Amino acid sequence: MISPAMLKGDARSLGRLGVTHLVTCPGNALQEAAWVKVWSSDVMELYRNEEAVPRYIGFRDNDAKDSFLKDEGLPRWETLKETSGRENSRTIEVPPGTRWIRIAENEASGWKYRVADSAPDDWRNVLRAPDASMLLPLDNPSTDRPSTVLMEYDPPLRKEGFIASATALVLTIGGAWIASRSSSPGRGIV
């Protein structure tokens, strides 16, 4: 939530990064026609970005992907559908011939993906695009039928966190047992 005067970038640039809406105070009129007011109250206004690119898009070739990422020309993409509705795992329906998936979301270590028809252990790491979004290259995409891409987020420090928690639990239980043994009646300190 910022003042439109402080807005860095135009609606088109922000839309390519996945910015779909802007919340601001009344009276901060936006100058660009691409920002359409969709709701207003005494304390805030909500604008929709007509230039917003869908969160999940697919490219059929490297040229279209590169053109989009360099903001050159009018690259062709297809809007893809995510069907799981989850945060840390995704299911993306991909049309035939799609070579690249771009997700308008910051890439983070731990995201991995695989095509649903591939081997269960065929996970690959998500790539980071120049604009910090997620890129998923699809090798040998099906040209005659849709496919499904599965994504999972496995934070890099998850295992270390489990180990630290288990160690703390064992030490706590061990310390409680030792304390209870030394304070039992009939057991004095010699």
Secondary structure as UniProt FT lines:
FT   HELIX           4..6
FT   HELIX           11..16
FT   TURN            17..18
FT   STRAND          21..24
FT   TURN            26..27
FT   TURN            33..34
FT   STRAND          35..40
FT   STRAND          45..49
FT   TURN            50..51
FT   STRAND          56..59
FT   HELIX           62..69
FT   TURN            70..71
FT   STRAND          78..79
FT   STRAND          81..82
FT   STRAND          89..94
FT   TURN            96..97
FT   STRAND          100..106
FT   TURN            109..110
FT   STRAND          111..115
FT   TURN            116..117
FT   TURN            120..121
FT   STRAND          124..125
FT   STRAND          127..128
FT   TURN            130..131
FT   STRAND          133..137
FT   STRAND          147..153
FT   TURN            156..157
FT   HELIX           158..182
FT   TURN            185..186
//
